[in-house]
């Protein structure tokens, strides 16, 4: 892919994007983690200063659209601890296995998320990374490795991980203590050599990123992408319960966010535009389920809402040819063997790595990518 500029235009909390429906900000959440109080703050900002329809992104972040006072929004975010580094806020792109440490996986990578986030902010050179560069921490189940992170680690056991570049196992093996330093080294090298490349997969030569790192494993492995989020009642290994809630088309209303925050429990936004609420006793989980399900959040793993997604579309995006969310909502009523992602233009924002991408044209939709 040939770029005409060496930096992308990804929005941040301070780097505001002027969309058709007004100012848009994107709040990075390391590993998707957000406290109840922070989610309540975002709901207040969306209600008071912008659109109450918040958007969950494919990297576990949250967007607020239609902002009328971006300075006031930034102040509220900073006050809630959601803007830990003004210089690095666009490059804190970390995805991690959302259920890590609570259900499944071969290693708990939760502590590595906060360690990596702090290390990114401490490196002045990394402020210049493209906003699309993605760090990934997979606890061994393959959900994050399947997203193709630019610099990632796939844990093979509790103490050893495989280094990934562009989602591919390089054969380099890292002990747990070396995970964060190695990912920072790779990112620093990418920042120096990337030119007009925004992602590792756009480089012609990966050798400069691996200098001094010895491959001791077979390498070459890739993991199948995960498309469906974990939803429903999820038993945790400590006997408590996690609730997984699908969010139709990734649009989380401020009202729903306020109800989620009212549970006062740890929350993670997943890369599949869903929400996980953790560490609940069964009584609280049952009550939350009874309240949230009628509000439109999805707890049924067979729901057709889990098989459709869409970009913002009209009227929020000036490039879109149609209201793709309305069309996706209509499609959700029809059974399909494939996941379908509706987009309003050729950019195909937010497209998942598998499934059918339906691109709006003047004459309806055309299929861009067919499921394998």
C-alpha positions as MATLAB code, in Angstrom:
seq = 'XXXXXXXXXXXXXXXXXXXXXXXXXXXXXXXXXXXXXXXXXXXXXXXXXXXXXXXXXXXXXXXXXXXXXXXXXXXXXXXXXXXXXXXXXXXXXXXXXXXXXXXXXXXXXXXXXXXXXXXXXXXXXXXXXXXXXXXXXXXXXXXXXXXXXXXXXXXXXXXXXXXXXXXXXXXXXXXXXXXXXXXXXXXXXXXXXXXXXXXXXXXXXXXXXXXXXXXXXXXXXXXXXXXXXXXXXXXXXXXXXXXXXXXXXXXXXXXXXXXXXXXXXXXXXXXXXXXXXXXXXXXXXXXXXXXXXXXXXXXXXXXXXXXXXXXXXXXXXXXXXXXXXXXXXXXXXXXXXXXXXXXXXXXXXXXXXXXXXXXXXXXXXXXXXXXX';
ca = [
       0.000    0.000    0.000;
       1.356    3.391   -0.994;
       0.865    6.249    1.466;
       1.066    9.923    0.621;
       1.892   10.969    4.188;
       3.838    9.485    7.068;
       1.172   10.002    9.739;
      -2.433    8.889    9.883;
      -5.320   11.065   10.990;
      -6.656    8.849   13.784;
      -8.488   10.959   16.349;
      -7.601   10.998   20.025;
      -8.932   12.625   23.139;
      -7.044   15.817   22.255;
      -6.591   15.283   18.504;
     -10.138   16.133   17.523;
     -11.659   14.944   14.262;
     -14.237   17.202   12.664;
     -16.907   14.826   11.384;
     -20.114   15.698    9.567;
     -21.989   15.661   12.867;
     -19.407   17.739   14.758;
     -16.248   17.183   16.780;
     -15.295   13.598   17.559;
     -12.860   12.316   20.183;
     -11.561    8.800   20.765;
     -10.598    7.750   24.274;
      -7.911    5.060   24.437;
      -8.452    2.385   27.078;
      -5.411    0.192   27.692;
      -6.628   -3.376   27.359;
     -10.168   -1.982   27.192;
     -10.227   -1.499   30.964;
     -12.352    1.268   32.438;
     -13.646    1.858   35.942;
     -17.309    2.368   36.719;
     -16.618    5.978   37.706;
     -14.766    6.624   34.437;
     -17.606    5.150   32.379;
     -20.057    7.354   34.266;
     -17.902   10.385   33.401;
     -17.959    9.478   29.702;
     -21.731    9.125   29.871;
     -21.973   12.587   31.411;
     -19.694   14.090   28.749;
     -21.736   12.453   25.992;
     -25.025   13.621   27.496;
     -23.960   17.149   28.367;
     -21.509   18.032   25.598;
     -22.162   15.749   22.624;
     -24.165   12.866   21.255;
     -25.481   10.393   23.857;
     -24.771    7.598   21.373;
     -21.221    6.593   22.288;
     -19.350    4.278   19.928;
     -17.278    1.246   20.891;
     -14.375    0.654   18.514;
     -12.716   -2.486   17.182;
      -9.752   -1.798   19.482;
     -11.726   -1.630   22.694;
     -11.842    2.167   22.802;
     -14.767    4.611   23.095;
     -15.690    7.503   20.808;
     -17.906   10.468   21.587;
     -19.359   12.418   18.688;
     -20.965   15.802   18.154;
     -19.038   17.573   20.890;
     -19.843   21.240   21.362;
     -17.031   22.036   23.829;
     -13.893   19.961   23.310;
     -11.943   21.821   25.997;
     -14.557   20.976   28.608;
     -14.583   17.376   27.415;
     -10.782   17.119   27.686;
     -10.872   18.570   31.191;
     -13.480   16.011   32.261;
     -11.465   13.162   30.758;
      -8.289   14.315   32.475;
     -10.098   14.630   35.779;
     -11.321   11.049   35.481;
      -7.824    9.706   34.773;
      -8.638    8.952   31.142;
      -5.910   11.202   29.751;
      -2.716   10.019   31.490;
      -0.349   11.363   28.805;
      -1.216   14.251   26.496;
       1.834   13.514   24.336;
       1.130    9.786   23.927;
      -2.654    9.633   24.047;
      -3.048    8.553   20.389;
      -0.469    5.749   20.608;
      -1.726    3.953   23.732;
      -3.252    1.269   21.515;
      -3.145   -1.892   23.605;
      -5.529   -4.810   23.198;
      -5.448   -7.761   25.577;
      -7.473  -10.921   26.098;
     -10.517   -9.448   27.888;
     -11.206  -12.460   30.124;
      -7.573  -12.884   31.143;
      -7.020  -13.875   34.752;
     -10.694  -14.608   35.280;
     -11.705  -17.284   32.778;
      -9.589  -19.369   30.417;
      -6.162  -18.655   28.988;
      -2.803  -20.110   30.001;
      -1.435  -16.931   31.609;
      -2.824  -13.791   33.225;
      -1.638  -10.815   31.149;
      -3.570   -8.200   33.121;
      -0.522   -6.842   34.923;
       1.384   -6.671   31.634;
      -1.232   -4.273   30.233;
      -0.597   -1.599   32.852;
       3.158   -2.213   32.682;
       3.166   -1.808   28.894;
       0.960    1.291   29.045;
       3.347    2.959   31.487;
       6.374    1.971   29.398;
       4.853    3.448   26.218;
       4.219    6.759   27.951;
       7.760    6.815   29.324;
       9.353    6.619   25.841;
       9.454   10.049   24.132;
      10.245    8.417   20.764;
       6.984    6.487   20.808;
       4.898    9.662   20.756;
       5.635    9.640   17.029;
       4.146    6.210   16.344;
       1.256    6.154   13.872;
      -2.082    6.163   15.643;
      -2.918    2.809   14.049;
       0.069    0.911   15.469;
      -1.370   -1.806   17.693;
       0.143   -3.641   20.669;
      -1.361   -7.014   21.573;
      -1.187   -9.204   24.672;
      -2.766  -12.628   24.216;
      -3.125  -14.923   27.232;
      -2.820  -18.023   25.059;
      -6.389  -18.420   23.826;
      -5.690  -16.730   20.463;
      -8.387  -14.050   20.539;
      -5.966  -11.115   20.404;
      -3.346  -12.787   18.223;
      -6.096  -13.270   15.647;
      -6.471   -9.473   15.444;
      -3.002   -9.204   13.888;
      -1.324   -6.798   16.343;
       1.713   -4.975   14.974;
       3.805   -5.885   18.021;
       2.359   -8.597   20.198;
       3.041  -11.488   22.498;
       1.115  -14.748   22.512;
       1.660  -16.528   25.834;
       2.595  -20.178   25.414;
       2.527  -20.896   29.127;
       2.592  -18.884   32.345;
       6.202  -17.825   31.856;
       6.928  -17.780   28.104;
       5.483  -15.949   25.139;
       5.941  -15.896   21.374;
       6.805  -12.538   19.798;
       4.402  -11.588   17.020;
       4.859   -9.062   14.241;
       1.738   -8.252   12.273;
       0.027  -11.163   14.014;
       2.609  -13.708   12.839;
       4.804  -15.740   15.197;
       8.408  -14.682   14.561;
       9.859  -17.732   16.326;
      11.353  -15.462   18.992;
      10.525  -16.623   22.515;
      10.396  -14.212   25.456;
      10.187  -14.861   29.170;
       7.476  -12.979   31.006;
       9.868  -10.398   32.431;
      11.048   -9.563   28.916;
       7.616   -9.085   27.321;
       7.257   -5.341   27.848;
      10.912   -4.388   27.165;
      10.847   -6.405   23.929;
       7.599   -4.850   22.690;
       8.956   -1.373   23.474;
      12.157   -2.139   21.581;
      10.213   -3.305   18.524;
       7.960   -0.240   18.647;
      10.907    2.118   19.009;
      12.563    0.562   15.967;
       9.342    0.819   13.967;
       9.051    4.496   14.891;
      12.492    5.071   13.356;
      12.044    3.184   10.101;
       8.338    3.207    9.256;
       8.405    6.109    6.770;
       4.914    6.214    5.270;
       3.967    2.786    6.666;
       1.361    2.909    9.428;
       1.327   -0.814   10.220;
       4.058   -3.441   10.450;
       2.471   -5.392    7.599;
       3.203   -2.478    5.259;
       6.976   -2.729    5.728;
       9.015   -4.402    3.013;
      11.600   -5.705    5.496;
      10.961   -6.731    9.112;
      14.603   -7.553    9.834;
      15.375   -4.155   11.436;
      12.645   -4.794   14.007;
      14.151   -8.148   14.997;
      17.810   -7.203   15.154;
      19.522   -9.008   18.032;
      16.502  -11.232   18.727;
      17.077  -14.945   18.096;
      14.326  -17.237   16.891;
      14.297  -20.461   18.911;
      10.802  -21.597   17.911;
       9.289  -22.700   14.624;
       7.531  -19.427   13.877;
       5.166  -18.677   11.021;
       1.960  -19.440   12.877;
      -1.091  -17.192   12.624;
      -4.281  -17.438   14.611;
      -7.815  -17.470   13.271;
      -9.663  -14.200   13.905;
     -12.335  -14.035   16.584;
     -15.462  -12.183   15.473;
     -18.091  -12.948   18.122;
     -17.692  -11.477   21.611;
     -18.055  -13.472   24.818;
     -21.627  -12.830   25.972;
     -23.916  -14.040   28.717;
     -23.202  -15.512   32.128;
     -19.492  -16.357   32.379;
     -18.247  -18.228   35.481;
     -14.953  -16.879   36.805;
     -12.300  -19.190   38.186;
     -12.688  -17.564   41.636;
     -16.361  -18.553   41.827;
     -17.714  -15.143   40.961;
     -19.473  -14.201   37.721;
     -18.688  -12.033   34.705;
     -21.463  -10.731   32.468;
     -20.746  -10.312   28.775;
     -23.017   -7.868   26.974;
     -23.111   -7.467   23.219;
     -23.791   -3.889   22.116;
     -25.845   -3.753   18.903;
     -23.755   -2.114   16.156;
     -21.308   -0.971   18.843;
     -23.494    1.988   19.842;
     -23.635    2.297   23.631;
     -26.114    4.883   24.823;
     -25.126    7.141   27.677;
     -28.131    5.812   29.574;
     -26.973    2.196   29.196;
     -23.466    3.267   30.227;
     -24.853    4.863   33.375;
     -26.667    1.652   34.295;
     -23.490   -0.374   33.687;
     -21.520    2.036   35.841;
     -24.102    1.759   38.604;
     -23.110   -1.888   39.119;
     -19.816   -0.507   40.511;
     -17.660   -3.333   39.206;
     -14.585   -3.599   36.939;
     -15.451   -3.170   33.252;
     -13.666   -4.011   30.000;
     -14.626   -2.849   26.512;
     -13.709   -5.642   24.101;
     -12.351   -5.346   20.545;
     -15.630   -6.932   19.409;
     -17.644   -3.895   20.517;
     -19.040   -5.524   23.613;
     -18.812   -4.957   27.360;
     -17.660   -7.272   30.145;
     -18.568   -6.600   33.783;
     -16.485   -8.585   36.267;
     -16.299   -9.921   39.805;
     -20.025  -10.145   40.529;
     -21.693  -12.418   43.041;
     -24.582  -14.398   41.591;
     -27.280  -12.206   43.119;
     -25.838   -8.995   41.696;
     -25.238  -10.652   38.323;
     -28.821  -11.905   38.167;
     -30.232   -8.473   39.023;
     -27.976   -6.753   36.493;
     -29.004   -9.201   33.793;
     -32.695   -8.618   34.469;
     -32.227   -4.847   34.257;
     -29.853   -4.630   31.299;
     -31.340   -7.196   28.904;
     -34.632   -5.296   28.379;
     -32.587   -2.160   27.627;
     -31.244   -3.785   24.461;
     -27.874   -5.150   25.539;
     -27.320   -8.658   24.167;
     -26.694  -11.590   26.495;
     -27.821  -14.367   24.125;
     -24.924  -15.966   22.246;
     -27.326  -16.885   19.442;
     -28.568  -13.334   18.902;
     -28.455  -12.208   15.237;
     -27.130   -8.851   16.494;
     -23.785  -10.583   16.991;
     -23.590  -11.328   13.274;
     -23.797   -7.741   11.975;
     -21.685   -4.624   12.390;
     -21.341   -1.304   10.608;
     -19.247    1.811   10.281;
     -20.740    5.136   11.404;
     -22.323    5.888    8.044;
     -24.648    8.800    7.322;
     -25.373   11.301    8.718;
     -22.301   11.225   10.973;
     -19.746   10.592    8.231;
     -19.646   12.898    5.210;
     -18.008   10.206    3.061;
     -20.794    7.691    3.547;
     -23.336    7.162    0.774;
     -26.111    5.915    3.057;
     -27.304    5.177    6.586;
     -25.480    1.875    6.937;
     -26.531    1.335   10.543;
     -30.179    1.338    9.554;
     -29.434   -1.193    6.834;
     -27.385   -3.344    9.211;
     -30.209   -3.257   11.764;
     -32.626   -4.464    9.100;
     -30.188   -7.204    8.098;
     -29.974   -8.366   11.712;
     -33.548   -9.602   11.354;
     -32.479  -11.982    8.586;
     -30.463  -15.140    9.363;
     -27.022  -15.411    7.768;
     -24.219  -17.942    7.860;
     -21.610  -15.152    7.705;
     -20.848  -12.085    9.730;
     -21.836   -9.006    7.706;
     -20.180   -5.600    8.058;
     -21.889   -2.664    6.327;
     -19.784    0.312    5.238;
     -20.675    3.568    3.551;
     -17.570    3.995    1.373;
     -14.453    2.269    0.071;
     -12.467    2.999    3.231;
     -14.491    0.237    4.928;
     -13.789    1.533    8.433;
     -13.927   -0.999   11.255;
     -14.099   -4.038    8.973;
     -13.502   -7.320   10.814;
     -10.824   -9.681    9.460;
     -13.374  -12.308    8.404;
     -16.920  -12.289    7.105;
     -18.606  -10.278    4.379;
     -17.919   -6.578    3.904;
     -20.818   -4.867    2.124;
     -19.813   -1.567    0.544;
     -22.483    1.019   -0.226;
     -22.650    2.228   -3.820;
     -25.053    4.435   -5.746;
     -26.860    1.240   -6.747;
     -26.997   -0.552   -3.398;
     -24.342   -2.698   -1.759;
     -21.617   -4.770   -3.356;
     -19.710   -7.560   -1.673;
     -16.062   -6.636   -1.192;
     -14.800   -9.548    0.860;
     -16.377  -12.994    0.938;
     -15.883  -15.256    3.918;
     -13.274  -17.967    3.370;
];
